[in-house]
Amino acid sequence: MKVLLVYFSFTGNTEKVAFSILENLQKNGVNCEVFKIEPVLKFKYIFWLFLSFIPSLPFPIKNLKLLKIDNYEAIILGTPKWTFNCPPVTYFIRFLKRVKFKSSIKIFFFLTYGGFGEDAYIKKLKRKFEKSGFTVYAVEKFRRSEIIKGAVGERIQKFCLKILTSINPSYPHISET
Ligand SMILES: Cc1cc2nc3c(=O)[nH]c(=O)nc-3n(C[C@H](O)[C@H](O)[C@H](O)COP(=O)(O)O)c2cc1C
């Protein structure tokens, strides 16, 4: 069973959580590979902020051709919450929809956010996946201030436990990390 951990991070919070998830899953014997979403162009915050107001706008990302989605049984997507839309992540989801070869691929996602609108954003993202024929098995959210304080360890562990039991229902324990 191979799992793909995909994330986009502009200021490092989502990356921090992604690395903790990776460490936890690997300690629990999961064969997990990582794909970092990188837009083909670098923009300053203010331009991304402008684009984030346009719902469903995709923005192209690098190295997608290297990804062989049919190698994976599950995908964990990490994204920051951006106003109405995070264009590089939207591009990835559209790609996933196009190359999806089996609807049984399991989707997990997590969100990092500053402090507002996260629940509606999660609902929208979940609906986007489901409309494309995917099943979302677990979702988690992490507030920026708690990530910075280092106060998300327990929730990361819980999220990983959900992933572990979903990809292997007979999974016995999660190691204490
Ligand atoms: C363009 C942009 C839009 C954002 N919009 C929101 C928002 O609507 N609600 C919110 O809670 N946080 C918002 N944030 C804050 C980020 O979601 C938060 O800082 C997140 O942890 C960033 O993840 P990163 O460090 O991996 O890029 C926004 C940040 C950016 C750059």
The ligand as an SDF file (V2000), in Angstrom:
LIG
                    3D

 31 33  0  0  0  0  0  0  0  0999 V2000
   -3.7510   34.7140    0.1780 C   0  0  0  0  0  0  0  0  0  0  0  0
   -4.0980   34.2610    1.5750 C   0  0  0  0  0  0  0  0  0  0  0  0
   -5.4260   34.2180    1.9710 C   0  0  0  0  0  0  0  0  0  0  0  0
   -5.7720   33.7900    3.2580 C   0  0  0  0  0  0  0  0  0  0  0  0
   -7.0890   33.7280    3.6170 N   0  0  0  0  0  0  0  0  0  0  0  0
   -7.4150   33.2550    4.8470 C   0  0  0  0  0  0  0  0  0  0  0  0
   -8.7920   33.1450    5.2290 C   0  0  0  0  0  0  0  0  0  0  0  0
   -9.7040   33.4830    4.4870 O   0  0  0  0  0  0  0  0  0  0  0  0
   -9.0730   32.6430    6.4640 N   0  0  0  0  0  0  0  0  0  0  0  0
   -8.1020   32.2580    7.3540 C   0  0  0  0  0  0  0  0  0  0  0  0
   -8.4120   31.7830    8.4470 O   0  0  0  0  0  0  0  0  0  0  0  0
   -6.7890   32.3630    7.0120 N   0  0  0  0  0  0  0  0  0  0  0  0
   -6.4320   32.8530    5.7890 C   0  0  0  0  0  0  0  0  0  0  0  0
   -5.1150   32.9530    5.4420 N   0  0  0  0  0  0  0  0  0  0  0  0
   -4.0990   32.5070    6.4150 C   0  0  0  0  0  0  0  0  0  0  0  0
   -3.6000   31.0950    6.0960 C   0  0  0  0  0  0  0  0  0  0  0  0
   -4.6490   30.1820    5.8740 O   0  0  0  0  0  0  0  0  0  0  0  0
   -2.7520   30.5180    7.2250 C   0  0  0  0  0  0  0  0  0  0  0  0
   -1.7560   31.4230    7.5960 O   0  0  0  0  0  0  0  0  0  0  0  0
   -2.1460   29.2050    6.8200 C   0  0  0  0  0  0  0  0  0  0  0  0
   -1.6710   28.5150    7.9380 O   0  0  0  0  0  0  0  0  0  0  0  0
   -1.0130   29.4190    5.8380 C   0  0  0  0  0  0  0  0  0  0  0  0
   -0.4330   28.1810    5.4970 O   0  0  0  0  0  0  0  0  0  0  0  0
    1.0480   28.1240    4.9030 P   0  0  0  0  0  0  0  0  0  0  0  0
    1.9600   28.7290    5.9340 O   0  0  0  0  0  0  0  0  0  0  0  0
    1.2970   26.6690    4.7220 O   0  0  0  0  0  0  0  0  0  0  0  0
    1.0570   28.8980    3.6420 O   0  0  0  0  0  0  0  0  0  0  0  0
   -4.7460   33.4020    4.1710 C   0  0  0  0  0  0  0  0  0  0  0  0
   -3.4170   33.4810    3.7670 C   0  0  0  0  0  0  0  0  0  0  0  0
   -3.0800   33.8850    2.4870 C   0  0  0  0  0  0  0  0  0  0  0  0
   -1.6370   33.9330    2.0740 C   0  0  0  0  0  0  0  0  0  0  0  0
  1  2  1  0
  2  3  1  0
  2 30  2  0
  3  4  2  0
  4  5  1  0
  4 28  1  0
  5  6  2  0
  6  7  1  0
  6 13  1  0
  7  8  2  0
  7  9  1  0
  9 10  1  0
 10 11  2  0
 10 12  1  0
 12 13  2  0
 13 14  1  0
 14 15  1  0
 14 28  1  0
 15 16  1  0
 16 17  1  0
 16 18  1  0
 18 19  1  0
 18 20  1  0
 20 21  1  0
 20 22  1  0
 22 23  1  0
 23 24  1  0
 24 25  2  0
 24 26  1  0
 24 27  1  0
 28 29  2  0
 29 30  1  0
 30 31  1  0
M  END
$$$$
